[in-house]
Amino acid sequence: MQDMMKEMVKGVKSRYGFEETLEKLKKKTEELGWTVIGEYDFREKVRIDFAIIEVCNREFARKAIEKPENRWVSAMMPCKFSVIEMPDGVYVFGMNMGLFSKMIPGEIGELLSGVAEIDEKIITSIA
């Protein structure tokens, strides 16, 4: 069960420090035409370098929820990335949208496949 759960999340070790990783992720998001719509800093609360950024693209979001029968996918919106300090460096984690896209048939699966491509570009920009 734990192995399956780990497949649902993609993790990449950053070659940068915590702050620089956050900045590079935000910059790459904007370069790709997406928007950072939320940023949550948990450092004071958990005493670990840990933050979450939420990203979205208006066109992808509109296509995903324009049909009422597809609005369940809103539970997966917006895309989130966690940036967290680990014993061996800073890591970025995000949902494995490529895996989800293969599990969901039809237009939502195709749309999530496109999201997966963008997510991959964002998350690997710090590797």
C-alpha positions in Angstrom: 0.0 0.0 0.0 2.8 2.4 0.9 4.6 1.8 -2.4 1.3 2.5 -4.3 0.9 5.8 -2.4 4.5 6.8 -3.2 3.8 6.3 -6.9 0.9 8.8 -6.6 3.4 11.5 -5.5 6.4 12.6 -7.6 9.4 13.9 -5.7 12.5 15.7 -7.0 15.6 16.8 -5.1 16.4 20.4 -5.7 19.9 21.6 -6.5 19.1 24.9 -4.7 18.4 26.0 -1.1 14.9 26.4 0.2 14.2 30.0 -0.7 15.8 29.7 -4.1 13.8 26.6 -4.9 10.6 28.4 -4.1 11.6 31.4 -6.3 12.6 29.2 -9.2 9.4 27.2 -9.1 7.3 30.4 -9.1 9.3 31.8 -12.0 9.0 28.6 -14.1 5.3 28.5 -13.4 4.9 32.0 -14.8 7.2 31.3 -17.7 4.9 28.4 -18.7 1.8 30.7 -18.7 0.5 29.5 -15.4 -0.2 31.5 -12.2 0.8 31.0 -8.6 -2.5 31.5 -6.8 -1.5 30.5 -3.3 1.6 30.2 -1.2 1.7 28.8 2.3 4.7 29.1 4.6 4.7 26.5 7.4 8.2 27.2 8.8 7.1 28.9 12.0 4.3 26.3 12.7 6.4 23.2 12.2 9.9 24.4 12.7 11.0 22.8 9.4 11.6 24.6 6.1 8.3 23.7 4.5 6.0 25.6 2.1 3.3 24.8 -0.4 2.6 26.7 -3.6 -0.6 26.3 -5.6 -0.6 26.9 -9.3 -3.4 27.1 -11.9 -4.0 27.9 -15.5 -7.3 29.5 -16.4 -7.8 27.6 -19.7 -7.0 24.2 -18.2 -9.3 25.0 -15.2 -12.1 26.2 -17.5 -11.9 23.1 -19.7 -11.8 20.8 -16.7 -15.0 22.0 -15.1 -17.1 23.5 -17.9 -19.2 20.3 -18.1 -21.2 19.5 -15.0 -20.4 15.8 -15.2 -16.7 16.5 -15.0 -16.8 18.9 -12.0 -15.6 16.2 -9.6 -12.1 16.9 -10.9 -12.3 20.2 -9.0 -11.2 18.2 -5.9 -7.7 18.0 -7.6 -7.5 21.7 -8.3 -5.4 23.7 -8.1 -2.1 21.9 -8.6 0.0 21.9 -5.5 3.7 21.5 -4.9 5.3 21.2 -1.5 8.9 22.4 -0.9 10.4 20.8 2.2 13.8 20.4 3.8 14.9 16.7 4.1 18.1 15.5 5.8 19.9 15.4 2.5 18.6 18.6 0.9 15.5 20.4 -0.3 12.8 18.4 -2.2 9.8 19.3 -4.2 6.8 17.0 -4.2 3.6 17.1 -6.3 0.8 14.7 -7.4 1.8 12.4 -10.2 -0.7 13.8 -12.7 0.7 11.5 -15.4 -0.4 8.5 -13.4 -3.8 10.0 -12.7 -4.2 10.8 -16.4 -3.8 7.1 -17.2 -6.4 6.1 -14.6 -9.1 8.5 -15.9 -10.6 7.8 -19.3 -11.8 10.4 -21.9 -11.4 14.1 -22.1 -10.5 14.5 -18.4 -7.7 12.0 -18.7 -6.4 13.8 -21.8 -6.6 17.1 -20.0 -4.7 15.8 -17.0 -2.1 14.4 -19.4 -1.5 18.0 -20.5 -1.4 19.2 -16.9 1.2 16.4 -16.2 3.4 17.8 -18.9 3.4 21.3 -17.3 3.8 19.9 -13.8 6.8 17.9 -15.0 8.4 21.0 -16.4 7.8 22.9 -13.2 9.0 20.3 -10.8 12.1 19.3 -12.8 13.2 23.0 -13.3 15.0 22.8 -9.9 16.6 19.4 -10.4 
